[in-house]
Amino acid sequence: MDYSSILRQHMQAERKMAISLDKGVKGVYEKAIDTTEVLYDGFERLSWRTSCFIDKYEDVCQEIKIEDERYVLGIWELFRKRDILLYMLTLYVEFVLDDEDRTQREVKSKARGTSKLFAGLVAGMLTKKAIAYTIGKSLSGSPEILASIRKHTYKKGTLALTAVTFYGQVQKAAMAARKLRMLEPRYYNILYINNIEMLYIYVDPIITGLIMKFKSKYNATLEEKIEILEGIINS
């Protein structure tokens, strides 16, 4: 299932809000939420904005402004690309498998193991890009991704989507992006180049788990990496 389509449906109201805020116009839309948590996050981020009036917090203010702009860019990319979640996951798998020298050595050694995808690579029937797409496609349709979308998007309720609640969504996305920047800055930079690092929050449950697995298995072989990725699919 294409969960990116579900995400776009959920974020229609945010798209309108982003357009309004991008033009400097405040708006209120009918799409609603059923939690006060986003309101709290929104007021928290707005309170950070007050740092803009204090010279010594100029760096903090600048970072917040940039994140706001990056969030709007992320929404544009969500509506431009057909399957943004698949794209983000495939980029991560490609990043993990990106070691051309090691790939050549392992393929030439005709290593034998349990991974069918690695066996296909050794036999020349698959490329790393094909493997990345196959794994990314499986991960993009996982229950974890759907649960993340439902958790971090608006649901029907009693509170209208306002600048404050929208800002609460920005705050959550910014915190997830900052966490990724600390955990795996190279992958963060890949997403940043593609203007989608602020959408990381929706793939966070899967990617963060994988990052920790790979950090605990330092210098893993290509086959071991593929086996870890396959294990996530089959778990």
C-alpha positions, 0 to 999 in steps of 0.5 A: 500500500502507498502510505505516502498517499495516505500521508498527503490526504492527512496533510492537506490542511497543513499544505494550506496552512503552509501556503498561508504562512509562507505568504505571511497570512494567518489562517484557520482551517476546518481540519481538526485534531483530538489532542492538546499535545500538539497545542503544547508543542506549538506554544513551546515553539512560539515561546522559542520564537521570543528569543528573536527579540534577544540578541544573544539568542540570535543563533537559536532564532535563526535555526528555528526560522530555517527549520520553519522554512525547511518544513514548508519545503518538505511539504512541497516535496511530499506533494511533488513526489509520488511516494516520498516515504519509499524514496526516503527509505530507499535513500537510507538503504542505498546509503547503508550499502554504499561501499563500492570497494567492499562490494567488489571484493565481496562479489569477487570472493563469491561469498556464500551465506543465507541472504537471497538478495546478496546471492542475487548480487553475487550472481549478477542478477541484482544491483545495489539499487535494485536491492535498495528499492526492494527493501525500501518498498517492503519497509514503506508498507510496514505497520510501523510507517502507518502507525507513525503517520496516524500518530503525527498527523491530524485527526478529526476532533474539536480543535481547529487547525490554527497557526499554533497547532500547525506550529506544534507539528513543525516542532515535532518534525524539527525535534525528529530531524535534530535527533537524526542529525546527531545519530546519522549526520550523513543520512541527514545530509542526504535528506537535507539535499533533497529538502525532505529532512523535516519529513523524517518523523514519518520514517523515524520508527524504522530508520532509528532502529536500523541506525542503532543496529548498524552502530552496534555491528560496526564494520559489518560486511555487505552481506551482514548489512543486507541480512539485517535489513531483510530481518527488519522486513521479516520481523 
